[in-house]
């Protein structure tokens, strides 16, 4: 792909001009048009045929979410949402948006620069390579199997990034309360992981919560690493697995990092673990999954045909970290088969 053609949709003139200015500084991105509302955006899409659209979630006349729901069935295209701290962003992801970024306070120069120069360009590039057909929500068939094995000393670790919020939801909805204690890193900004965990907990049979430092890893419970500046590791203390959440630098470009989580599971759980790597841009988690496999853990990677972005699972597969490569809809069944043989 050559230069990525972007349409910016933002009702604030000042912020819209700021987005256009900064994005055009990136040699791989060209803002071909900007619009102040969805009605303007509709005409710009037809005229300019952009590769990616950035879309403000809160706008007058018609919200970004409402526009997205009208747009995707008729004109499916990669969309990156720009959102304040709101759970509406998960409705947008469910409606077909590829990813989202957080709109910082205009007075926070550091976060503005990070958004404009690092986060948003990276999300736009990932969106440009996304498989939009795979944003259509996957229905995972309900499992009839149960886990007969003793899962008390088992740990299941899952990592995901772009496209992962919906992929995780599809998998977790099919897991029952009989699963081993499960830990997850899903790349997501601070504040959103707690909302995401609550959302999943309302829809799943297992208990799902945002992890807190010291939480025990117990059967039937899923702990999601908090977004922000902390890394999450699994440790064993007094015979119990628990999570350790501490501030730390980015690893593999992320904090929290899937590699950090997986490597800690390899170290303390060895062959009493299952690792799963789902859709996402980049390579975070690939090396950690390889360490898990070397330690005797069983490993699963999402296949190319069902990934929104076949990045993390591809790297993991290519380096030999993936034991079973499965379609998203087949991952729960394969997981239960593995667990019943452990």
Secondary structure, DSSP 4 states (H G I P E B T S, - for coil): --SEEEEEE-S-HHHHHHHHHHHTTSTTEEEEEEESSHHHHHHHHHHH--SEEEEES--SSS-HHHHHHHHHHHS--EEEEEE-S-THHHHHHHHT--EEEE---TT-HHHHHHIIIIIHHHHHHHHHT--GGGGSPP-PPPP-----S--TT-EEEEEE-TTHHHHHHHHHTT--TTSPEEEEEE---TTHHHHHHHHHHTT-SSEEEE--TT-B--TTEEEEPPSSSEEEEEEEETTEEEEEEEE---BTTBSS-HHHHHHHHHHHHTTSEEEEE-SBSS-TTHHHHHHHHHTT-EEEEE-GGG-SSBSHHHHHHHTT--SEEE-HHHHHHHHHHHHTT-
